[in-house]
Amino acid sequence: MKLDRRSFVSKSVTAGAAGAALAVPMAASAQTSPSVRWRLASSFPKSLDTIYGGAEVLSKRVSEITGGKFQITVHAAGEIVPAFGVVDAVQSGSVEIGHTASYYFVGKNRAFGFETTVPFGMNQRQQNAWMYYGGGLQLVRDFLRDYNIVSFPGGNTGVQMGGWFRREIKSTADLKGLKMRIAGLGGEVMSRLGAVPQQIAGGDIYPALEKGTIDAAEWVGPYDDEKLGFYKVAPHYYYPGWWESNSMYSFYIHSKAWDSLPKEFQAAFEAAAAEANLDMMAKYDFKNPDALRRLVGAGVKLHAYPVDLMRKAQDAAFDLYEEEAAKNPAFKKIYEPWKKFRAEIMLWHRFAEHTYSNFVYTNPPKSAAKKA
């Protein structure tokens, strides 16, 4: 189950001519294999079309590559199991596969957080590097072995926005007693800064904000947030979402179901999963700019988090990690190499990536500035 690095590039093709070229030999090879039918339980509603759509991309490509012999039917949250029942369903074998976010399950073990994201973690590219080449995927699979699960990266939102607030946040002091819909380890860090984390389902966030039951809420980013209308009742939109510097989703497969797949179907699945992982990020990068322009046009007030607040949040996050590593061997086994990889890749990105991005974001060409 170790990822073959030499074959990853060929497996990571996006939709189009390259994908079609890949499908032909695979489909021919699959002709001698028996037909396979799997059910996929998603943790996401269909209204989250880009995240939910990651499973649809997987299903479509697996079918195309195998000439229709490997079929995966996709079921939204609640159709087979509840959103947060996916791990239990895959673990028990009641479904063959799930599409979920690992950090939903930090209540089982905080080590679940690393596969999706942890506060002040890595960005999407860095997370991919860690998972595919830095040993992250193997560490995650070793952890999930006790849950009878084999994992594959299955999409990413990139760095998310930092939430909607009814009032402006000017310092850490403004978080004291603030009731915020935020889950997982991000909620624990916010709690250490004085906020009161709330666990609220997506469909209940808007009325809670409207009634003042909560003071703030985080969701995803402009494209998904616009649909829920938060800007109508909480006009202050903060960035960045430091608790989700990337948000990687996962395909969880029951280990016996995976082992029973013909080798050519396993290869087809790996290729389709890699494509779905890249595809989701590209879609969000395409959809978010227009959505953000519409939100600003509707009167949304954009704010960067105060730097001092983010420094305190980062210190609180790593204090939490060190405390957890001291008492949780499963967490420590992933955390120590993750911390080392994070430091090394961020040192590299500080040079070429950060310097280039900082320049072009703050220095538009004169011709473009004149046209604007």
C-alpha positions as CSV (number, residue, x, y, z in Angstrom):
1,M,0.0,0.0,0.0
2,K,3.0,2.3,-0.2
3,L,2.7,5.0,-2.8
4,D,5.0,4.4,-5.8
5,R,6.7,7.8,-6.1
6,R,7.8,7.2,-9.7
7,S,4.3,6.6,-10.8
8,F,2.7,9.4,-8.9
9,V,3.1,12.0,-11.7
10,S,1.4,9.7,-14.2
11,K,-1.4,9.0,-11.7
12,S,-1.9,12.7,-10.8
13,V,-3.2,13.7,-14.3
14,T,-6.1,16.1,-14.4
15,A,-9.2,15.7,-16.5
16,G,-8.7,16.0,-20.2
17,A,-6.5,14.4,-22.8
18,A,-3.9,13.0,-20.4
19,G,-6.7,11.4,-18.3
20,A,-8.3,9.9,-21.4
21,A,-5.0,8.5,-22.5
22,L,-4.6,6.8,-19.1
23,A,-8.0,5.3,-19.3
24,V,-7.6,3.3,-22.4
25,P,-5.0,0.7,-21.3
26,M,-6.5,0.4,-17.9
27,A,-9.9,-0.3,-19.3
28,A,-8.5,-3.0,-21.6
29,S,-6.7,-4.6,-18.7
30,A,-9.8,-4.5,-16.6
31,Q,-11.8,-6.6,-19.1
32,T,-10.7,-9.8,-17.4
33,S,-11.5,-8.6,-13.9
34,P,-14.8,-9.2,-12.1
35,S,-17.2,-6.3,-11.7
36,V,-17.0,-4.5,-8.4
37,R,-19.7,-2.3,-6.8
38,W,-19.0,-0.1,-3.8
39,R,-21.0,2.3,-1.8
40,L,-19.4,5.6,-0.7
41,A,-20.7,7.4,2.4
42,S,-19.8,11.1,2.3
43,S,-19.6,13.4,5.4
44,F,-20.8,16.3,3.2
45,P,-24.2,17.5,1.9
46,K,-24.7,17.9,-1.9
47,S,-25.0,21.7,-1.3
48,L,-21.2,21.7,-0.6
49,D,-20.9,20.9,-4.3
50,T,-17.1,21.3,-4.6
51,I,-16.2,19.2,-1.6
52,Y,-19.0,16.7,-2.1
53,G,-18.1,16.7,-5.8
54,G,-14.6,15.3,-5.0
55,A,-16.3,11.9,-4.5
56,E,-18.2,12.3,-7.7
57,V,-14.9,13.0,-9.6
58,L,-13.5,9.8,-8.1
59,S,-16.5,7.7,-9.0
60,K,-16.6,9.0,-12.6
61,R,-12.9,8.5,-13.3
62,V,-12.7,5.0,-11.7
63,S,-15.6,3.9,-13.9
64,E,-14.0,5.4,-17.0
65,I,-10.6,3.9,-16.4
66,T,-12.0,0.4,-15.7
67,G,-14.5,0.4,-18.6
68,G,-17.4,0.5,-16.2
69,K,-16.4,-2.6,-14.3
70,F,-15.6,-0.8,-11.0
71,Q,-18.6,1.3,-9.9
72,I,-18.7,3.5,-6.8
73,T,-22.1,5.1,-5.9
74,V,-21.8,8.3,-3.9
75,H,-24.2,9.0,-1.0
76,A,-24.5,12.3,0.8
77,A,-24.3,12.8,4.5
78,G,-27.4,11.2,6.1
79,E,-28.4,9.0,3.2
80,I,-26.6,5.9,4.6
81,V,-24.9,7.2,7.8
82,P,-24.7,10.6,9.5
83,A,-21.9,13.0,8.6
84,F,-19.9,12.0,11.6
85,G,-20.6,8.3,11.4
86,V,-18.4,7.7,8.4
87,V,-15.3,6.4,10.3
88,D,-17.5,3.9,12.2
89,A,-19.2,2.8,9.1
90,V,-16.0,2.2,7.2
91,Q,-14.3,0.6,10.2
92,S,-17.1,-1.9,10.6
93,G,-17.3,-2.6,6.9
94,S,-21.0,-1.5,6.6
95,V,-19.7,0.6,3.6
96,E,-16.6,0.0,1.6
97,I,-15.5,3.6,1.4
98,G,-16.1,7.0,2.9
99,H,-15.2,10.6,1.9
100,T,-14.6,12.7,5.0
101,A,-12.4,15.1,6.9
102,S,-10.2,13.4,9.5
103,Y,-10.3,16.2,12.0
104,Y,-14.0,15.6,12.5
105,F,-12.8,12.6,14.6
106,V,-10.3,14.2,17.0
107,G,-12.7,13.2,19.8
108,K,-11.6,9.6,19.1
109,N,-7.9,10.6,19.1
110,R,-6.3,14.0,18.5
111,A,-4.0,12.3,16.0
112,F,-6.8,12.3,13.5
113,G,-6.2,16.0,13.1
114,F,-3.0,15.8,11.1
115,E,-4.5,14.3,7.9
116,T,-6.9,17.2,7.3
117,T,-5.1,20.1,9.1
118,V,-4.1,21.4,12.5
119,P,-3.9,25.1,13.5
120,F,-0.8,26.8,12.0
121,G,0.0,23.8,9.9
122,M,1.1,23.7,6.3
123,N,-0.5,25.1,3.1
124,Q,-2.0,22.9,0.5
125,R,1.2,22.3,-1.6
126,Q,3.2,21.6,1.5
127,Q,0.6,19.2,2.8
128,N,0.7,17.3,-0.5
129,A,4.5,17.2,-0.3
130,W,4.3,15.8,3.2
131,M,1.6,13.3,2.4
132,Y,3.0,12.0,-0.9
133,Y,6.7,12.2,-0.4
134,G,7.5,13.2,3.2
135,G,6.2,10.1,4.9
136,G,2.8,11.6,6.0
137,L,0.6,9.2,4.2
138,Q,2.4,6.2,5.6
139,L,2.2,7.7,9.1
140,V,-1.5,8.3,8.7
141,R,-2.0,4.7,7.4
142,D,-0.1,3.2,10.3
143,F,-2.4,5.1,12.7
144,L,-5.5,4.1,10.8
145,R,-4.6,0.4,10.7
146,D,-6.3,-0.1,14.1
147,Y,-9.5,1.3,12.5
148,N,-9.3,-1.1,9.6
149,I,-8.9,1.8,7.2
150,V,-6.7,2.6,4.3
151,S,-6.5,6.3,3.5
152,F,-6.0,8.4,0.3
153,P,-5.9,12.2,-0.1
154,G,-9.2,13.3,-1.6
155,G,-9.3,17.0,-2.1
156,N,-8.4,20.3,-0.5
157,T,-9.8,23.8,0.0
158,G,-6.5,25.5,0.5
159,V,-6.2,28.1,3.3
160,Q,-9.7,29.0,4.5
161,M,-11.1,32.3,5.6
162,G,-11.1,33.2,9.3
163,G,-14.8,33.5,10.0
164,W,-17.8,35.9,10.2
165,F,-18.2,38.2,13.2
166,R,-21.0,40.3,14.4
167,R,-18.5,42.9,15.7
168,E,-15.0,43.8,14.9
169,I,-12.1,42.0,16.6
170,K,-9.2,44.4,17.3
171,S,-7.3,42.4,19.9
172,T,-7.2,39.1,21.7
173,A,-9.2,40.8,24.5
174,D,-12.2,41.0,22.2
175,L,-12.3,37.2,22.1
176,K,-13.1,36.9,25.8
177,G,-16.5,35.3,26.2
178,L,-17.1,35.4,22.4
179,K,-19.3,32.5,21.4
180,M,-17.9,31.1,18.1
181,R,-19.0,28.2,15.9
182,I,-15.6,26.5,15.4
183,A,-14.8,22.8,15.8
184,G,-11.8,20.6,16.5
185,L,-8.3,21.7,17.6
186,G,-9.0,25.2,16.3
187,G,-11.8,25.4,18.8
188,E,-9.5,24.3,21.6
189,V,-7.0,27.0,20.6
190,M,-9.7,29.7,20.5
191,S,-10.8,28.5,24.0
192,R,-7.3,29.1,25.2
193,L,-7.6,32.7,23.9
194,G,-10.8,33.3,25.8
195,A,-13.5,32.4,23.2
196,V,-16.3,29.9,23.8
197,P,-16.3,27.3,21.0
198,Q,-19.7,26.0,19.8
199,Q,-20.4,22.8,17.8
200,I,-23.2,23.7,15.4
201,A,-24.2,22.0,12.1
202,G,-23.9,24.0,8.9
203,G,-27.6,24.4,8.4
204,D,-28.1,25.9,11.9
205,I,-25.3,28.5,11.8
206,Y,-27.2,31.3,10.1
207,P,-30.2,31.3,12.5
208,A,-27.8,31.1,15.4
209,L,-25.9,34.2,14.1
210,E,-29.2,36.0,13.3
211,K,-30.6,35.4,16.8
212,G,-27.3,36.3,18.6
213,T,-27.0,32.8,20.0
214,I,-23.5,32.9,18.7
215,D,-21.3,35.9,18.0
216,A,-19.2,34.4,15.2
217,A,-18.8,31.4,12.9
218,E,-16.3,29.9,10.6
219,W,-17.2,27.8,7.6
220,V,-15.0,27.4,4.5
221,G,-14.4,30.4,2.1
222,P,-16.1,32.9,-0.1
223,Y,-17.7,30.4,-2.6
224,D,-19.3,28.2,0.1
225,D,-19.9,31.0,2.7
226,E,-21.8,33.2,0.2
227,K,-24.4,30.5,-0.2
228,L,-25.3,30.4,3.5
229,G,-25.8,34.2,3.6
230,F,-23.7,34.9,6.7
231,Y,-22.8,38.4,5.5
232,K,-26.4,39.4,6.1
233,V,-26.1,39.1,9.9
234,A,-22.4,39.1,10.5
235,P,-20.7,41.7,8.2
236,H,-17.1,41.4,9.5
237,Y,-15.2,38.7,7.5
238,Y,-11.7,37.8,8.8
239,Y,-8.7,36.2,7.2
240,P,-6.7,34.0,7.3
241,G,-8.3,30.9,8.8
242,W,-5.1,30.1,10.7
243,W,-6.8,26.9,12.1
244,E,-7.1,25.6,8.5
245,S,-4.0,26.6,6.6
246,N,-5.2,23.8,4.3
247,S,-8.1,21.4,4.6
248,M,-7.4,18.0,3.1
249,Y,-10.2,15.6,2.7
250,S,-9.8,11.8,2.6
251,F,-11.1,8.7,1.0
252,Y,-11.3,6.1,3.7
253,I,-11.5,2.4,2.5
254,H,-12.2,-0.6,4.6
255,S,-8.9,-2.5,4.6
256,K,-10.4,-5.9,3.6
257,A,-12.3,-4.2,0.7
258,W,-9.0,-2.6,-0.5
259,D,-7.1,-5.9,-0.2
260,S,-9.8,-7.7,-2.2
261,L,-9.6,-5.3,-5.2
262,P,-7.8,-6.6,-8.3
263,K,-4.4,-4.9,-8.7
264,E,-5.5,-3.0,-11.8
265,F,-8.6,-1.6,-9.9
266,Q,-6.3,-0.5,-7.1
267,A,-4.1,1.3,-9.6
268,A,-7.3,2.9,-11.2
269,F,-8.4,4.0,-7.8
270,E,-5.0,5.6,-6.9
271,A,-5.0,7.5,-10.1
272,A,-8.6,8.7,-9.7
273,A,-8.0,9.7,-6.1
274,A,-4.9,11.8,-7.0
275,E,-6.9,13.5,-9.7
276,A,-9.8,14.3,-7.3
277,N,-7.3,15.7,-4.8
278,L,-5.9,18.2,-7.4
279,D,-9.2,18.9,-9.0
280,M,-10.9,20.3,-5.9
281,M,-8.2,22.8,-5.2
282,A,-8.3,24.1,-8.8
283,K,-12.1,24.5,-8.6
284,Y,-11.8,26.5,-5.4
285,D,-9.1,28.7,-6.8
286,F,-11.4,29.4,-9.8
287,K,-14.6,30.0,-7.8
288,N,-13.5,31.9,-4.7
289,P,-12.3,35.2,-6.4
290,D,-15.7,36.0,-8.0
291,A,-17.5,35.1,-4.8
292,L,-15.3,37.4,-2.7
293,R,-15.9,40.3,-5.1
294,R,-19.7,39.7,-4.8
295,L,-19.4,39.6,-1.0
296,V,-17.4,42.9,-0.9
297,G,-19.9,44.4,-3.3
298,A,-22.7,43.4,-0.9
299,G,-21.1,45.4,1.9
300,V,-18.9,42.8,3.6
301,K,-16.0,44.3,5.6
302,L,-12.8,42.4,5.2
303,H,-10.3,42.4,8.1
304,A,-6.9,40.7,8.6
305,Y,-6.5,39.1,12.1
306,P,-4.3,41.3,14.3
307,V,-0.8,40.0,14.2
308,D,-0.5,39.9,18.0
309,L,-3.7,37.7,18.2
310,M,-2.2,35.3,15.6
311,R,1.1,35.1,17.5
312,K,-0.7,34.2,20.7
313,A,-2.9,31.7,18.8
314,Q,0.2,30.0,17.3
315,D,1.9,29.8,20.7
316,A,-1.3,28.3,22.2
317,A,-1.5,25.8,19.3
318,F,2.0,24.5,19.8
319,D,1.7,24.4,23.5
320,L,-1.4,22.1,22.9
321,Y,0.6,19.9,20.6
322,E,3.5,19.5,23.0
323,E,1.2,18.7,25.9
324,E,-0.7,16.1,23.7
325,A,2.5,14.5,22.5
326,A,3.7,14.0,26.1
327,K,0.7,11.9,26.9
328,N,-0.6,10.4,23.6
329,P,1.9,8.1,21.8
330,A,-0.2,7.9,18.6
331,F,-0.2,11.7,18.4
332,K,3.5,11.9,19.1
333,K,4.4,9.4,16.4
334,I,2.9,11.7,13.8
335,Y,3.6,15.0,15.4
336,E,7.4,14.7,15.7
337,P,8.2,14.0,12.0
338,W,5.4,16.4,11.0
339,K,7.0,19.2,13.0
340,K,10.4,18.5,11.4
341,F,9.0,18.4,7.9
342,R,7.0,21.6,8.5
343,A,10.1,23.5,9.6
344,E,12.1,22.4,6.7
345,I,9.6,23.0,3.9
346,M,8.7,26.4,5.4
347,L,12.3,27.4,5.4
348,W,12.4,26.6,1.6
349,H,9.1,28.4,0.9
350,R,10.4,31.5,2.7
351,F,12.8,32.1,-0.1
352,A,11.5,31.6,-3.7
353,E,7.8,31.2,-3.0
354,H,7.2,33.8,-0.4
355,T,9.5,36.4,-1.9
356,Y,7.9,36.1,-5.4
357,S,4.3,36.1,-4.1
358,N,4.9,39.0,-1.8
359,F,6.4,41.1,-4.6
360,V,3.6,40.4,-7.2
361,Y,0.8,40.9,-4.7
362,T,2.1,44.3,-3.7
363,N,3.6,45.5,-6.9
364,P,1.2,45.3,-9.9
365,P,2.7,46.2,-13.3
366,K,2.2,49.8,-14.3
367,S,0.1,48.9,-17.3
368,A,-2.3,46.8,-15.3
369,A,-2.5,49.6,-12.7
370,K,-3.5,52.2,-15.3
371,K,-6.2,49.9,-16.8
372,A,-7.6,49.3,-13.3
